[in-house]
Amino acid sequence: MSILVVGAGISGLSTAWALTKRGVPVTLVEQGPIPNPLSASGDQHRIIRRAYGNQGGYQRRIGAAYAAWDEMWDDLGSKHLADTGFMLLSQRLGDGGEVYRDGLIDGGYPFEDLSPEETADRFPFIDPSTIRYGVVSGEGGVLLCQRIASDLRNWLIVNGAEIRENTRVTSVDRSEGSITLADGGVLSADHVVVTAGAWTLGLFPELKNSLKTYRTAVVYLTPPADLREPWENAPAILDPGGSNDGYVLPPVSGTGLKFGAGIHRYQAEPDQDRIAKEGEGEQLRDYFAPPIARIGEYRVDDVVTCSYTFTSDEHFFASTDSKATVVSACSGHGYKFGAVVGQKLAEGIIANDIASARTWLEARD
Ligand SMILES: Cc1cc2nc3c(=O)[nH]c(=O)nc-3n(C[C@H](O)[C@H](O)[C@H](O)COP(=O)(O)OP(=O)(O)OC[C@H]3O[C@@H](n4cnc5c(N)ncnc54)[C@H](O)[C@@H]3O)c2cc1C
């Protein structure tokens, strides 16, 4: 058996890793370098956390996600996860912070409730007058994406996988199990796994009713000097409450302090608007007052644009037709499942039971 994997974001790299571990020859084809800064997996860091609000299937799968990462750290000889824990804030009844907290209660998962004053005592960058409460949990952290990608790339090469960087796939023939490259070359295998992220619709336009592609951006900031240390010791903020659908990644292990907000995204082609716009960093930063105090004192260092796919209900997408499987661990929350998605796909391909992998990925149970 031999497998072609198209796209070396976390889904493709992990699938190649899991297949290679199981003795299956893999060729991984990536249109850019690995890591590719334009991919959804190419930024400095991503959050892993237990809380999943009303998507309980993903909440229940976090244990498997952690176990798969642990297996990967063993193989890479390095743990690329900072165990910061995570925090939720609520500004209004029924906002995102509260929905996530309710999900933790439903699942019986432990967390600590903090009053506004207790929250600001522990995390002095929060304005206590703007929140109803804070919640902290140890079951979360920050995955160091660029280091994961570089190490996986090197591990794959050492372990015999073929890696083709800067090689764009222009089409996939599902019945033949083959791909055509931009230079006209054709590669064939027993099965093709397409993990092309935001570029999936370029290869499979017929999936446009299932997947929508969005463009967004995140901002890297330098906080005021007196708040630098509190931020360095902060948990990842999964939801700051209110209506910006935001998140904050603390500056850990040499990464930057990053703010991102769901309300900033809009539907676009994957290569559209990939240069940040004038004032975009300040706009992103300012979404966060409230609940972040003294927001105007944070210096904008960098703005990184991103492109990713969504399904209508934000569950992952997987579809097999003949000798090709298209997978999108998408909707803005797929990175944390990268390692286990790779394992599930590898097991499904080897057992000729992709349906089980799809059921697991869709997490409706
Ligand atoms: C701003 C933002 C914040 C997020 N925050 C989180 C978070 O905190 N936690 C979390 O778990 N998830 C988060 N996510 C989601 C997560 O980043 C994605 O779900 C995940 O990275 C998707 O990985 P992927 O491998 O499926 O796709 P990608 O990382 O996009 O990889 C696809 C790869 O395929 C390559 N490719 C595409 N087409 C071709 C082709 N034709 N030929 C060759 N190569 C091709 C691309 O170059 C790319 O490298 C976030 C996403 C964004 C955008």
The ligand as an SDF file (V2000), in Angstrom:
LIG
                    3D

 53 58  0  0  0  0  0  0  0  0999 V2000
   -6.9100   32.7270   13.0930 C   0  0  0  0  0  0  0  0  0  0  0  0
   -7.1070   31.2840   13.4210 C   0  0  0  0  0  0  0  0  0  0  0  0
   -7.0730   30.8670   14.7360 C   0  0  0  0  0  0  0  0  0  0  0  0
   -7.2470   29.5280   15.0480 C   0  0  0  0  0  0  0  0  0  0  0  0
   -7.1470   29.1510   16.3490 N   0  0  0  0  0  0  0  0  0  0  0  0
   -7.1920   27.8420   16.6660 C   0  0  0  0  0  0  0  0  0  0  0  0
   -6.9410   27.4270   17.9910 C   0  0  0  0  0  0  0  0  0  0  0  0
   -6.6530   28.2400   18.8780 O   0  0  0  0  0  0  0  0  0  0  0  0
   -6.9930   26.1020   18.2600 N   0  0  0  0  0  0  0  0  0  0  0  0
   -7.2780   25.1800   17.3100 C   0  0  0  0  0  0  0  0  0  0  0  0
   -7.3310   24.0060   17.6300 O   0  0  0  0  0  0  0  0  0  0  0  0
   -7.4900   25.5360   16.0280 N   0  0  0  0  0  0  0  0  0  0  0  0
   -7.4380   26.8460   15.6810 C   0  0  0  0  0  0  0  0  0  0  0  0
   -7.6240   27.2430   14.3970 N   0  0  0  0  0  0  0  0  0  0  0  0
   -7.9250   26.2290   13.3630 C   0  0  0  0  0  0  0  0  0  0  0  0
   -6.6740   25.5260   12.8950 C   0  0  0  0  0  0  0  0  0  0  0  0
   -5.6420   26.4390   12.6450 O   0  0  0  0  0  0  0  0  0  0  0  0
   -7.0240   24.7370   11.6320 C   0  0  0  0  0  0  0  0  0  0  0  0
   -8.1750   23.9430   11.8660 O   0  0  0  0  0  0  0  0  0  0  0  0
   -5.8840   23.8140   11.2290 C   0  0  0  0  0  0  0  0  0  0  0  0
   -4.6470   24.4920   11.2690 O   0  0  0  0  0  0  0  0  0  0  0  0
   -6.1610   23.2640    9.8350 C   0  0  0  0  0  0  0  0  0  0  0  0
   -5.0760   22.4720    9.4400 O   0  0  0  0  0  0  0  0  0  0  0  0
   -5.0730   21.7880    8.0270 P   0  0  0  0  0  0  0  0  0  0  0  0
   -3.8390   21.0000    7.9390 O   0  0  0  0  0  0  0  0  0  0  0  0
   -6.3710   21.0880    7.8120 O   0  0  0  0  0  0  0  0  0  0  0  0
   -5.0660   23.0130    6.9710 O   0  0  0  0  0  0  0  0  0  0  0  0
   -3.8710   24.0300    6.6700 P   0  0  0  0  0  0  0  0  0  0  0  0
   -3.0670   24.2950    7.8680 O   0  0  0  0  0  0  0  0  0  0  0  0
   -4.4530   25.2230    5.9880 O   0  0  0  0  0  0  0  0  0  0  0  0
   -2.9610   23.2460    5.6560 O   0  0  0  0  0  0  0  0  0  0  0  0
   -3.3220   23.0220    4.3120 C   0  0  0  0  0  0  0  0  0  0  0  0
   -2.0200   22.8860    3.5390 C   0  0  0  0  0  0  0  0  0  0  0  0
   -2.2890   22.4070    2.2470 O   0  0  0  0  0  0  0  0  0  0  0  0
   -1.4390   23.0770    1.3270 C   0  0  0  0  0  0  0  0  0  0  0  0
   -2.0690   23.0140    0.0270 N   0  0  0  0  0  0  0  0  0  0  0  0
   -3.2860   23.4980   -0.3100 C   0  0  0  0  0  0  0  0  0  0  0  0
   -3.5650   23.2750   -1.5980 N   0  0  0  0  0  0  0  0  0  0  0  0
   -2.5020   22.6240   -2.1070 C   0  0  0  0  0  0  0  0  0  0  0  0
   -2.1980   22.1330   -3.4000 C   0  0  0  0  0  0  0  0  0  0  0  0
   -3.0720   22.2800   -4.4080 N   0  0  0  0  0  0  0  0  0  0  0  0
   -1.0100   21.5270   -3.6030 N   0  0  0  0  0  0  0  0  0  0  0  0
   -0.1370   21.3630   -2.5660 C   0  0  0  0  0  0  0  0  0  0  0  0
   -0.3780   21.8360   -1.3150 N   0  0  0  0  0  0  0  0  0  0  0  0
   -1.5490   22.4520   -1.0810 C   0  0  0  0  0  0  0  0  0  0  0  0
   -1.3860   24.4890    1.8860 C   0  0  0  0  0  0  0  0  0  0  0  0
   -0.2860   25.2280    1.3860 O   0  0  0  0  0  0  0  0  0  0  0  0
   -1.3060   24.2330    3.3770 C   0  0  0  0  0  0  0  0  0  0  0  0
    0.0170   24.1340    3.8340 O   0  0  0  0  0  0  0  0  0  0  0  0
   -7.4700   28.5850   14.0300 C   0  0  0  0  0  0  0  0  0  0  0  0
   -7.5060   28.9930   12.6970 C   0  0  0  0  0  0  0  0  0  0  0  0
   -7.3050   30.3180   12.3920 C   0  0  0  0  0  0  0  0  0  0  0  0
   -7.2820   30.7330   10.9450 C   0  0  0  0  0  0  0  0  0  0  0  0
  1  2  1  0
  2  3  1  0
  2 52  2  0
  3  4  2  0
  4  5  1  0
  4 50  1  0
  5  6  2  0
  6  7  1  0
  6 13  1  0
  7  8  2  0
  7  9  1  0
  9 10  1  0
 10 11  2  0
 10 12  1  0
 12 13  2  0
 13 14  1  0
 14 15  1  0
 14 50  1  0
 15 16  1  0
 16 17  1  0
 16 18  1  0
 18 19  1  0
 18 20  1  0
 20 21  1  0
 20 22  1  0
 22 23  1  0
 23 24  1  0
 24 25  2  0
 24 26  1  0
 24 27  1  0
 27 28  1  0
 28 29  2  0
 28 30  1  0
 28 31  1  0
 31 32  1  0
 32 33  1  0
 33 34  1  0
 33 48  1  0
 34 35  1  0
 35 36  1  0
 35 46  1  0
 36 37  1  0
 36 45  1  0
 37 38  2  0
 38 39  1  0
 39 40  1  0
 39 45  2  0
 40 41  1  0
 40 42  2  0
 42 43  1  0
 43 44  2  0
 44 45  1  0
 46 47  1  0
 46 48  1  0
 48 49  1  0
 50 51  2  0
 51 52  1  0
 52 53  1  0
M  END
$$$$
